[in-house]
Amino acid sequence: MSNIDTVLFDFDGTVMNTNDVILMSWQHTFRTLENREEDPERLINTFGEPLEQTMKKFFPDVPAKDSLEVYRSFHRDNFGELINLFPGMKELLAEVKGRGYKTALVTSRLYSTTMQGLEKYEIKDYFDTVLTADDTTRHKPDPQPINITLEKLGSVPENAIMLGDTIFDLLCAKNAGVKSVLVSWSLALGGKTKEELGDAAPDYILEKPSDLLEII
């Protein structure tokens, strides 16, 4: 795709392996509020949703600010120790940036922990801009996060591609008119075919990070 000049990346489950800290934070929240643990598959099915939205669904009778604090306190205390980059991702980011593509991180995560992860693994400078949940009023799958990012970069949808690991990433890209890429290391969607994903089917599926270079 010689017309591609902009590459957008999701954070959780795409660039950064945050699966353990997310699942552990959820189980801590369920133990605290309901004295039980939840089925991990049910938790994985929420990956990519804005946290407050999921919290209201799981704990409708608990004030959101209270349940969010239970989750976020555990998350903050353990985030730095429980995350790591997916193999080959730092090398991919360096190569994409080195080839002159415009790059951005588009995430539904809050700014503080996003930056903590980027700084820990020294990858912040590989992104021209970073858009987090703090920067939008509507979240994936709404196209607003990508629309805002493209405007910041001076890019247009037909020249952009988005890498993600959830239905929300894929639909956000589709709704914004951007090419979509599903990463095969996705905990939520790994192993699914384009046919199984229906309306959310990505344009491409990556087996490993470096495969992106063959697409763009």
C-alpha positions in Angstrom: 0.0 0.0 0.0 2.3 2.7 -1.3 -0.2 5.4 -0.3 0.1 4.7 3.5 2.0 7.5 5.3 0.5 7.1 8.8 0.6 4.2 11.2 -1.6 4.2 14.3 -1.1 1.7 17.2 -3.3 0.6 20.0 -1.5 0.3 23.4 -3.0 -2.5 25.5 -2.7 -5.9 23.9 -1.0 -4.5 20.8 2.2 -2.7 21.7 2.2 -3.5 25.4 1.3 -6.8 27.1 -0.9 -5.6 29.9 -3.1 -8.7 30.0 -1.9 -9.9 33.4 -2.3 -6.6 35.2 -5.7 -6.0 33.7 -7.0 -9.5 34.6 -5.5 -9.3 38.1 -7.0 -5.8 38.7 -10.4 -7.1 37.7 -10.2 -10.2 40.0 -9.0 -7.9 42.9 -12.1 -5.7 42.2 -14.5 -8.7 42.2 -12.9 -10.2 45.4 -13.2 -6.8 47.1 -16.8 -6.0 46.1 -18.4 -9.4 45.7 -16.0 -11.8 47.6 -15.5 -13.9 44.4 -13.6 -14.1 41.2 -15.0 -13.7 37.7 -14.7 -16.0 34.8 -11.6 -14.8 32.9 -13.3 -15.2 29.5 -16.0 -12.8 30.6 -13.3 -10.3 31.5 -11.3 -10.8 28.3 -14.5 -10.1 26.3 -14.5 -6.6 27.8 -10.9 -5.8 26.6 -10.9 -2.5 24.7 -14.0 -1.0 26.4 -13.6 2.2 28.4 -13.1 1.1 32.0 -16.0 3.1 33.5 -18.4 1.7 31.0 -17.4 -1.9 31.9 -17.5 -1.1 35.6 -21.1 0.1 35.5 -22.0 -3.1 33.6 -20.4 -5.4 36.2 -21.3 -3.5 39.3 -24.5 -1.5 38.6 -25.3 -1.1 42.3 -21.9 0.3 43.3 -21.1 4.0 42.6 -18.7 4.0 39.7 -16.2 6.2 41.5 -15.9 3.6 44.3 -15.5 0.6 42.0 -13.1 2.5 39.8 -10.9 3.3 42.8 -10.8 -0.3 43.9 -9.6 -1.3 40.4 -7.3 1.6 39.8 -5.5 1.5 43.2 -4.5 -2.1 42.5 -3.7 -1.3 38.9 -1.5 1.7 39.9 0.4 -0.3 42.5 1.2 -3.2 40.2 1.2 -1.8 36.7 5.0 -1.2 36.4 5.9 -4.7 37.5 3.3 -6.6 35.4 3.7 -5.1 31.9 6.1 -5.8 29.1 6.5 -5.1 25.4 5.4 -7.8 23.0 8.5 -9.4 21.3 9.6 -7.5 18.2 7.4 -4.5 18.9 10.2 -2.1 19.9 12.1 -3.0 16.8 9.0 -2.5 14.6 8.3 0.9 16.1 11.9 2.0 15.5 11.8 0.8 11.9 8.5 2.4 11.1 9.6 5.7 12.6 13.0 5.4 10.8 11.3 5.0 7.5 9.5 8.3 7.9 6.0 7.3 8.6 3.8 9.5 10.8 3.0 7.5 14.0 0.6 7.7 16.8 -0.7 5.8 19.8 -4.5 5.7 20.1 -5.7 4.2 23.3 -8.7 4.0 25.7 -6.2 3.9 28.6 -5.7 7.0 30.8 -2.7 9.2 30.1 -0.8 8.5 33.4 -0.3 4.8 33.0 0.0 5.1 29.2 3.0 7.4 29.7 4.4 5.2 32.5 4.5 2.2 30.1 6.0 4.3 27.2 8.7 5.7 29.4 9.6 2.4 31.2 10.4 0.8 27.8 11.7 4.0 26.2 9.4 4.0 23.2 7.7 7.4 23.7 9.8 9.1 21.1 8.6 6.6 18.4 5.2 8.3 18.4 4.5 11.7 17.0 1.4 12.0 19.2 -0.3 10.0 21.9 -4.1 10.1 22.3 -5.6 8.6 25.4 -9.1 8.4 27.0 -8.4 11.8 28.6 -8.4 13.4 25.2 -11.8 12.3 23.9 -15.5 12.5 24.8 -16.4 9.4 22.8 -14.3 6.3 22.7 -13.6 3.3 20.5 -15.5 2.0 18.5 -16.6 5.6 17.8 -14.2 7.1 15.2 -13.5 10.2 17.3 -10.2 9.0 18.7 -8.8 8.3 15.2 -10.3 11.4 13.7 -8.7 13.6 16.3 -5.4 11.8 15.9 -5.4 12.2 12.1 -6.1 15.8 12.4 -3.2 16.3 14.8 -0.9 14.5 12.4 -2.2 16.3 9.3 -3.2 12.9 7.8 -6.2 11.6 6.0 -8.0 8.3 6.6 -7.2 6.8 3.2 -3.5 7.1 3.9 -3.6 5.6 7.4 -3.6 2.1 9.0 -4.5 1.1 12.5 -3.1 -1.9 14.5 -5.3 -3.3 17.3 -6.3 -6.3 19.3 -10.0 -5.9 20.0 -13.3 -5.5 18.2 -13.3 -1.9 19.4 -10.0 -1.2 17.6 -11.2 -2.8 14.4 -14.6 -1.0 14.4 -13.0 2.3 15.3 -10.7 2.0 12.2 -13.6 0.9 10.0 -15.8 3.8 11.3 -13.0 6.3 10.6 -12.3 5.0 7.1 -8.9 3.7 8.1 -7.3 0.3 7.1 -7.4 -2.1 10.0 -4.9 -4.7 11.2 -5.5 -7.3 13.9 -2.5 -8.6 15.8 -2.5 -12.4 16.1 -1.2 -12.2 19.7 -4.5 -10.7 20.8 -5.8 -12.4 23.9 -9.4 -11.4 22.9 -9.4 -12.2 19.2 -6.2 -14.3 18.6 -6.9 -17.2 16.2 -10.1 -15.8 14.8 -10.5 -15.6 11.1 -11.8 -12.7 9.1 -15.0 -14.6 8.5 -15.5 -15.2 12.2 -15.2 -11.5 12.8 -18.0 -10.5 10.4 -18.5 -6.8 10.2 -15.4 -6.1 12.2 -13.2 -8.2 10.0 -9.8 -6.5 9.6 -8.1 -5.8 6.3 -5.0 -7.6 7.5 -3.9 -10.0 10.3 -0.3 -9.9 11.6 1.4 -13.1 12.7 4.3 -11.1 14.1 5.1 -7.4 14.4 7.7 -7.3 11.5 5.0 -8.5 9.1 3.6 -5.0 9.1 6.6 -3.9 7.0 5.3 -6.1 4.2 1.9 -4.4 4.3 2.9 -0.7 4.3 
